[in-house]
């Protein structure tokens, strides 16, 4: 019985730590991805175009950045789940 409680405690601790790390990774990605997209399109300044009211650029930029952040979130969630399952089993 003691081993089960110990394993559950480690799993809970591991889940909390990995959730914090995952949150920090997603926040870092949400800060870095817009800069990466701007570097990939050097001929266009997205910020100026959005400020001018260019809706097409705003939608393009928003969709690319949001899709990238969702993708990073899926990868982080999968790694968290794998780590939690490893800690429990």
Buried (B, 14 or more C-beta within 10 A) or exposed (E): EEEEEEEEEEBEEBBEEBBEBBEEBBEEBBEEBBEEBBEEEEEBEBEEBBEEEBEEBBEBBEEBBEEBBEEBBEBBEEBBEEBBEEBEE
